[in-house]
Amino acid sequence: MTPEHLQLLLTRDMPFGKYKGRKIADLPGHYLAWFAREGFPRGELGQLLALMYELDHNALRGLLDPLR
């Protein structure tokens, strides 16, 4: 994880699905948990979703507040 990855969570939009267009940092925890169970997409999107899942699962979403 790098500071750039944290910034991408706040700027990158979800490109598909029920939450298409929502920032990755704003995706609900249950949606991130679904990806954790079913498998994250390949590539950068999957890495960002996995990172956001870890932040959410460990109650660390507050780390993103100073970057907002």
MMTF fields as JSON, N, C-alpha, C and O atoms, coordinates in Angstrom:
{
  "mmtfVersion": "1.0.0",
  "mmtfProducer": "UNKNOWN",
  "numBonds": 271,
  "numAtoms": 272,
  "numGroups": 68,
  "numChains": 1,
  "numModels": 1,
  "chainsPerModel": [1],
  "groupsPerChain": [68],
  "chainIdList": ["A"],
  "bondAtomList": [4, 2, 8, 6, 12, 10, 16, 14, 20, 18, 24, 22, 28, 26, 32, 30, 36, 34, 40, 38, 44, 42, 48, 46, 52, 50, 56, 54, 60, 58, 64, 62, 68, 66, 72, 70, 76, 74, 80, 78, 84, 82, 88, 86, 92, 90, 96, 94, 100, 98, 104, 102, 108, 106, 112, 110, 116, 114, 120, 118, 124, 122, 128, 126, 132, 130, 136, 134, 140, 138, 144, 142, 148, 146, 152, 150, 156, 154, 160, 158, 164, 162, 168, 166, 172, 170, 176, 174, 180, 178, 184, 182, 188, 186, 192, 190, 196, 194, 200, 198, 204, 202, 208, 206, 212, 210, 216, 214, 220, 218, 224, 222, 228, 226, 232, 230, 236, 234, 240, 238, 244, 242, 248, 246, 252, 250, 256, 254, 260, 258, 264, 262, 268, 266],
  "bondOrderList": [1, 1, 1, 1, 1, 1, 1, 1, 1, 1, 1, 1, 1, 1, 1, 1, 1, 1, 1, 1, 1, 1, 1, 1, 1, 1, 1, 1, 1, 1, 1, 1, 1, 1, 1, 1, 1, 1, 1, 1, 1, 1, 1, 1, 1, 1, 1, 1, 1, 1, 1, 1, 1, 1, 1, 1, 1, 1, 1, 1, 1, 1, 1, 1, 1, 1, 1],
  "groupList": [{"groupName": "MET", "atomNameList": ["N", "CA", "C", "O"], "elementList": ["N", "C", "C", "O"], "formalChargeList": [0, 0, 0, 0], "bondAtomList": [1, 0, 2, 1, 3, 2], "bondOrderList": [1, 1, 2], "singleLetterCode": "M", "chemCompType": "L-PEPTIDE LINKING"}, {"groupName": "THR", "atomNameList": ["N", "CA", "C", "O"], "elementList": ["N", "C", "C", "O"], "formalChargeList": [0, 0, 0, 0], "bondAtomList": [1, 0, 2, 1, 3, 2], "bondOrderList": [1, 1, 2], "singleLetterCode": "T", "chemCompType": "L-PEPTIDE LINKING"}, {"groupName": "PRO", "atomNameList": ["N", "CA", "C", "O"], "elementList": ["N", "C", "C", "O"], "formalChargeList": [0, 0, 0, 0], "bondAtomList": [1, 0, 2, 1, 3, 2], "bondOrderList": [1, 1, 2], "singleLetterCode": "P", "chemCompType": "L-PEPTIDE LINKING"}, {"groupName": "GLU", "atomNameList": ["N", "CA", "C", "O"], "elementList": ["N", "C", "C", "O"], "formalChargeList": [0, 0, 0, 0], "bondAtomList": [1, 0, 2, 1, 3, 2], "bondOrderList": [1, 1, 2], "singleLetterCode": "E", "chemCompType": "L-PEPTIDE LINKING"}, {"groupName": "HIS", "atomNameList": ["N", "CA", "C", "O"], "elementList": ["N", "C", "C", "O"], "formalChargeList": [0, 0, 0, 0], "bondAtomList": [1, 0, 2, 1, 3, 2], "bondOrderList": [1, 1, 2], "singleLetterCode": "H", "chemCompType": "L-PEPTIDE LINKING"}, {"groupName": "LEU", "atomNameList": ["N", "CA", "C", "O"], "elementList": ["N", "C", "C", "O"], "formalChargeList": [0, 0, 0, 0], "bondAtomList": [1, 0, 2, 1, 3, 2], "bondOrderList": [1, 1, 2], "singleLetterCode": "L", "chemCompType": "L-PEPTIDE LINKING"}, {"groupName": "GLN", "atomNameList": ["N", "CA", "C", "O"], "elementList": ["N", "C", "C", "O"], "formalChargeList": [0, 0, 0, 0], "bondAtomList": [1, 0, 2, 1, 3, 2], "bondOrderList": [1, 1, 2], "singleLetterCode": "Q", "chemCompType": "L-PEPTIDE LINKING"}, {"groupName": "ARG", "atomNameList": ["N", "CA", "C", "O"], "elementList": ["N", "C", "C", "O"], "formalChargeList": [0, 0, 0, 0], "bondAtomList": [1, 0, 2, 1, 3, 2], "bondOrderList": [1, 1, 2], "singleLetterCode": "R", "chemCompType": "L-PEPTIDE LINKING"}, {"groupName": "ASP", "atomNameList": ["N", "CA", "C", "O"], "elementList": ["N", "C", "C", "O"], "formalChargeList": [0, 0, 0, 0], "bondAtomList": [1, 0, 2, 1, 3, 2], "bondOrderList": [1, 1, 2], "singleLetterCode": "D", "chemCompType": "L-PEPTIDE LINKING"}, {"groupName": "PHE", "atomNameList": ["N", "CA", "C", "O"], "elementList": ["N", "C", "C", "O"], "formalChargeList": [0, 0, 0, 0], "bondAtomList": [1, 0, 2, 1, 3, 2], "bondOrderList": [1, 1, 2], "singleLetterCode": "F", "chemCompType": "L-PEPTIDE LINKING"}, {"groupName": "GLY", "atomNameList": ["N", "CA", "C", "O"], "elementList": ["N", "C", "C", "O"], "formalChargeList": [0, 0, 0, 0], "bondAtomList": [1, 0, 2, 1, 3, 2], "bondOrderList": [1, 1, 2], "singleLetterCode": "G", "chemCompType": "PEPTIDE LINKING"}, {"groupName": "LYS", "atomNameList": ["N", "CA", "C", "O"], "elementList": ["N", "C", "C", "O"], "formalChargeList": [0, 0, 0, 0], "bondAtomList": [1, 0, 2, 1, 3, 2], "bondOrderList": [1, 1, 2], "singleLetterCode": "K", "chemCompType": "L-PEPTIDE LINKING"}, {"groupName": "TYR", "atomNameList": ["N", "CA", "C", "O"], "elementList": ["N", "C", "C", "O"], "formalChargeList": [0, 0, 0, 0], "bondAtomList": [1, 0, 2, 1, 3, 2], "bondOrderList": [1, 1, 2], "singleLetterCode": "Y", "chemCompType": "L-PEPTIDE LINKING"}, {"groupName": "ILE", "atomNameList": ["N", "CA", "C", "O"], "elementList": ["N", "C", "C", "O"], "formalChargeList": [0, 0, 0, 0], "bondAtomList": [1, 0, 2, 1, 3, 2], "bondOrderList": [1, 1, 2], "singleLetterCode": "I", "chemCompType": "L-PEPTIDE LINKING"}, {"groupName": "ALA", "atomNameList": ["N", "CA", "C", "O"], "elementList": ["N", "C", "C", "O"], "formalChargeList": [0, 0, 0, 0], "bondAtomList": [1, 0, 2, 1, 3, 2], "bondOrderList": [1, 1, 2], "singleLetterCode": "A", "chemCompType": "L-PEPTIDE LINKING"}, {"groupName": "TRP", "atomNameList": ["N", "CA", "C", "O"], "elementList": ["N", "C", "C", "O"], "formalChargeList": [0, 0, 0, 0], "bondAtomList": [1, 0, 2, 1, 3, 2], "bondOrderList": [1, 1, 2], "singleLetterCode": "W", "chemCompType": "L-PEPTIDE LINKING"}, {"groupName": "ASN", "atomNameList": ["N", "CA", "C", "O"], "elementList": ["N", "C", "C", "O"], "formalChargeList": [0, 0, 0, 0], "bondAtomList": [1, 0, 2, 1, 3, 2], "bondOrderList": [1, 1, 2], "singleLetterCode": "N", "chemCompType": "L-PEPTIDE LINKING"}],
  "groupTypeList": [0, 1, 2, 3, 4, 5, 6, 5, 5, 5, 1, 7, 8, 0, 2, 9, 10, 11, 12, 11, 10, 7, 11, 13, 14, 8, 5, 2, 10, 4, 12, 5, 14, 15, 9, 14, 7, 3, 10, 9, 2, 7, 10, 3, 5, 10, 6, 5, 5, 14, 5, 0, 12, 3, 5, 8, 4, 16, 14, 5, 7, 10, 5, 5, 8, 2, 5, 7],
  "groupIdList": [1, 2, 3, 4, 5, 6, 7, 8, 9, 10, 11, 12, 13, 14, 15, 16, 17, 18, 19, 20, 21, 22, 23, 24, 25, 26, 27, 28, 29, 30, 31, 32, 33, 34, 35, 36, 37, 38, 39, 40, 41, 42, 43, 44, 45, 46, 47, 48, 49, 50, 51, 52, 53, 54, 55, 56, 57, 58, 59, 60, 61, 62, 63, 64, 65, 66, 67, 68],
  "secStructList": [7, 7, 2, 2, 2, 2, 2, 2, 2, 2, 2, 7, 5, 7, 7, 1, 1, 6, 6, 6, 6, 1, 5, 4, 4, 4, 1, 7, 2, 2, 2, 2, 2, 2, 2, 2, 2, 2, 7, 7, 7, 1, 2, 2, 2, 2, 2, 2, 2, 2, 2, 2, 2, 2, 2, 2, 2, 6, 6, 7, 4, 4, 4, 4, 4, 4, 4, 7],
  "xCoordList": [0.844, 0.0, 0.891, 1.851, 0.555, 1.285, 0.291, -0.917, 0.786, -0.128, -0.905, -2.044, -0.275, -0.958, -2.17, -3.201, -2.041, -3.171, -4.327, -5.487, -4.007, -5.063, -5.761, -6.979, -4.996, -5.592, -6.477, -7.527, -6.058, -6.868, -8.207, -9.203, -8.245, -9.514, -10.526, -11.73, -10.042, -10.921, -11.274, -12.227, -10.521, -10.745, -11.251, -11.872, -11.001, -11.385, -12.842, -13.278, -13.59, -14.993, -15.106, -14.302, -16.107, -16.428, -16.964, -17.939, -16.353, -16.717, -17.922, -18.384, -18.44, -19.543, -20.349, -19.961, -21.463, -22.261, -23.237, -23.456, -23.808, -24.844, -24.358, -25.138, -23.094, -22.536, -21.663, -20.734, -21.966, -21.226, -21.247, -22.296, -20.057, -19.941, -19.636, -19.29, -19.756, -19.454, -17.957, -17.34, -17.384, -15.961, -15.705, -16.544, -14.58, -14.251, -14.26, -14.683, -13.799, -13.78, -15.182, -15.352, -16.186, -17.556, -18.41, -19.615, -17.792, -18.543, -18.906, -18.103, -20.107, -20.5, -19.72, -19.282, -19.559, -18.793, -19.319, -18.537, -20.653, -21.21, -20.858, -20.696, -20.739, -20.357, -18.894, -18.549, -18.037, -16.623, -16.444, -15.596, -17.243, -17.178, -17.607, -17.062, -18.571, -19.002, -17.824, -17.583, -17.097, -15.921, -14.886, -14.253, -14.713, -13.733, -14.107, -13.23, -15.395, -15.85, -15.795, -15.385, -16.21, -16.352, -15.094, -14.922, -14.236, -13.01, -12.978, -13.952, -11.854, -11.679, -11.329, -10.716, -11.713, -11.311, -9.786, -9.094, -9.291, -7.851, -7.413, -8.219, -6.142, -5.547, -5.691, -5.957, -5.503, -5.501, -6.834, -6.858, -7.938, -9.243, -9.374, -9.838, -8.976, -9.042, -8.162, -8.538, -6.994, -6.091, -6.704, -6.617, -7.321, -7.947, -9.148, -9.339, -9.95, -11.095, -10.625, -11.222, -9.561, -9.028, -8.496, -8.7, -7.822, -7.32, -8.478, -8.438, -9.509, -10.654, -11.365, -11.843, -11.441, -12.032, -11.253, -11.851, -9.937, -9.116, -9.317, -9.422, -9.372, -9.611, -10.976, -11.104, -11.985, -13.339, -13.426, -13.961, -12.91, -13.0, -12.297, -12.729, -11.223, -10.455, -10.793, -10.044, -11.93, -12.427, -11.387, -11.165, -10.758, -9.727, -10.126, -9.264, -11.411, -11.856, -11.448, -11.261, -11.309, -10.92, -9.562, -9.273, -8.731, -7.433, -7.592, -6.691, -8.727, -8.956, -9.462, -9.394, -9.967, -10.572, -9.628, -10.054, -8.371, -7.49, -7.225, -6.846, -7.424, -7.174, -8.378, -8.257, -9.52, -10.757, -10.769, -11.727],
  "yCoordList": [-1.174, 0.0, 1.238, 1.335, 2.164, 3.422, 4.572, 4.367, 5.773, 6.918, 7.115, 7.582, 6.755, 6.88, 5.953, 6.317, 4.754, 3.828, 4.395, 4.285, 5.002, 5.601, 6.732, 6.88, 7.518, 8.604, 8.049, 8.617, 6.95, 6.341, 5.843, 5.867, 5.391, 4.956, 6.089, 5.855, 7.308, 8.475, 9.055, 9.825, 8.694, 9.303, 8.327, 8.746, 7.052, 6.051, 5.647, 5.348, 5.64, 5.222, 3.729, 3.142, 3.127, 1.722, 1.661, 2.345, 0.86, 0.895, 0.037, 0.122, -0.784, -1.667, -2.043, -1.741, -2.699, -3.252, -2.276, -1.173, -2.712, -1.954, -0.571, 0.381, -0.456, 0.805, 1.498, 2.229, 1.265, 1.899, 3.414, 4.011, 4.027, 5.471, 5.964, 7.132, 5.108, 5.501, 5.335, 4.396, 6.245, 6.152, 4.867, 4.455, 4.247, 2.991, 3.174, 2.279, 4.323, 4.587, 4.665, 4.527, 4.884, 5.029, 3.775, 3.799, 2.689, 1.447, 0.863, 0.919, 0.309, -0.261, -1.53, -2.263, -1.766, -2.91, -4.243, -5.147, -4.387, -5.674, -5.979, -7.142, -4.942, -5.127, -5.55, -6.438, -4.917, -5.284, -6.705, -7.45, -7.081, -8.44, -9.463, -10.566, -9.115, -10.028, -10.315, -11.466, -9.27, -9.472, -10.337, -11.187, -10.126, -10.921, -12.401, -13.261, -12.699, -14.097, -14.681, -15.826, -13.888, -14.388, -14.217, -14.897, -13.322, -13.062, -11.649, -11.17, -10.991, -9.634, -9.692, -10.66, -8.659, -8.614, -8.549, -8.213, -8.865, -8.795, -7.355, -6.469, -7.144, -5.849, -4.844, -5.186, -3.591, -2.506, -2.375, -2.125, -2.542, -2.44, -3.458, -3.123, -4.679, -5.709, -5.395, -5.657, -4.837, -4.454, -3.349, -3.377, -2.382, -1.286, -1.773, -1.355, -2.648, -3.191, -4.012, -3.941, -4.787, -5.586, -4.678, -4.955, -3.607, -2.659, -2.009, -1.886, -1.595, -0.964, -1.95, -1.572, -3.206, -4.232, -4.347, -4.407, -4.378, -4.493, -3.285, -3.433, -2.098, -0.902, -0.977, -0.678, -1.374, -1.459, -2.551, -2.328, -3.713, -4.862, -4.607, -5.102, -3.841, -3.547, -2.185, -1.655, -1.629, -0.344, 0.772, 1.548, 0.833, 1.846, 2.837, 3.517, 2.933, 3.9, 5.321, 6.162, 5.591, 6.912, 7.363, 8.559, 6.437, 6.815, 7.662, 8.417, 7.535, 8.276, 9.698, 10.54, 9.974, 11.283, 12.445, 13.424, 12.401, 13.552, 13.779, 14.877, 12.747, 12.878, 13.426, 13.848, 13.418, 13.873, 15.342, 15.877],
  "zCoordList": [0.0, 0.0, 0.0, 0.764, -0.859, -0.94, -0.775, -0.896, -0.503, -0.441, -1.742, -1.733, -2.856, -4.147, -4.22, -4.784, -3.647, -3.635, -2.821, -3.218, -1.683, -0.862, -1.612, -1.524, -2.342, -3.126, -4.241, -4.543, -4.847, -5.904, -5.374, -6.097, -4.122, -3.54, -3.526, -3.633, -3.396, -3.323, -4.688, -4.805, -5.713, -7.026, -8.08, -9.057, -7.903, -8.908, -8.724, -7.612, -9.824, -9.808, -10.055, -10.779, -9.449, -9.725, -11.158, -11.469, -12.039, -13.453, -13.843, -14.981, -12.93, -13.294, -12.06, -10.932, -12.288, -11.2, -10.58, -11.08, -9.488, -8.784, -8.362, -8.343, -8.03, -7.547, -8.586, -8.24, -9.854, -10.949, -10.768, -10.525, -10.89, -10.774, -9.366, -9.19, -8.367, -6.988, -6.742, -7.244, -5.975, -5.639, -4.851, -4.05, -5.068, -4.392, -2.879, -2.147, -2.409, -0.971, -0.381, 0.83, -1.223, -0.742, -0.939, -0.691, -1.382, -1.554, -0.185, 0.746, -0.064, 1.231, 1.563, 0.675, 2.845, 3.315, 2.844, 2.55, 2.763, 2.336, 0.883, 0.516, 0.057, -1.342, -1.432, -2.212, -0.637, -0.607, -0.076, -0.567, 0.929, 1.484, 0.44, 0.397, -0.395, -1.46, -2.397, -2.762, -2.78, -3.63, -2.92, -3.546, -1.628, -0.873, -0.907, -0.985, -0.85, -0.898, -2.303, -2.492, -3.284, -4.657, -5.508, -6.519, -5.096, -5.847, -6.393, -6.974, -6.2, -6.709, -8.188, -8.641, -8.955, -10.365, -10.481, -9.52, -11.635, -11.885, -12.058, -12.344, -11.881, -12.166, -11.04, -9.888, -11.424, -10.446, -9.717, -8.512, -10.435, -9.784, -8.663, -7.573, -8.916, -7.891, -6.694, -5.552, -6.956, -5.869, -5.022, -3.795, -5.678, -4.935, -4.129, -2.987, -4.712, -3.978, -2.777, -1.703, -2.957, -1.849, -0.744, 0.438, -1.119, -0.132, 0.618, 1.842, -0.117, 0.537, 1.448, 2.517, 1.038, 1.899, 3.204, 4.278, 3.123, 4.337, 5.247, 6.464, 4.663, 5.475, 6.153, 7.341, 5.398, 5.955, 7.01, 8.095, 6.7, 7.6, 8.934, 9.975, 8.894, 10.103, 10.709, 11.53, 10.291, 10.812, 10.678, 11.607, 9.501, 9.251, 8.172, 7.615, 7.866, 6.852, 7.22, 6.341, 8.505, 8.969, 8.462, 8.462, 8.035, 7.464, 6.206, 5.841, 5.554, 4.311, 4.559, 3.663, 5.761, 6.046, 5.791, 5.178, 6.222, 5.947, 4.455, 4.048, 3.65, 2.206, 1.447, 0.297, 2.088, 1.401, 1.19, 0.633]
}
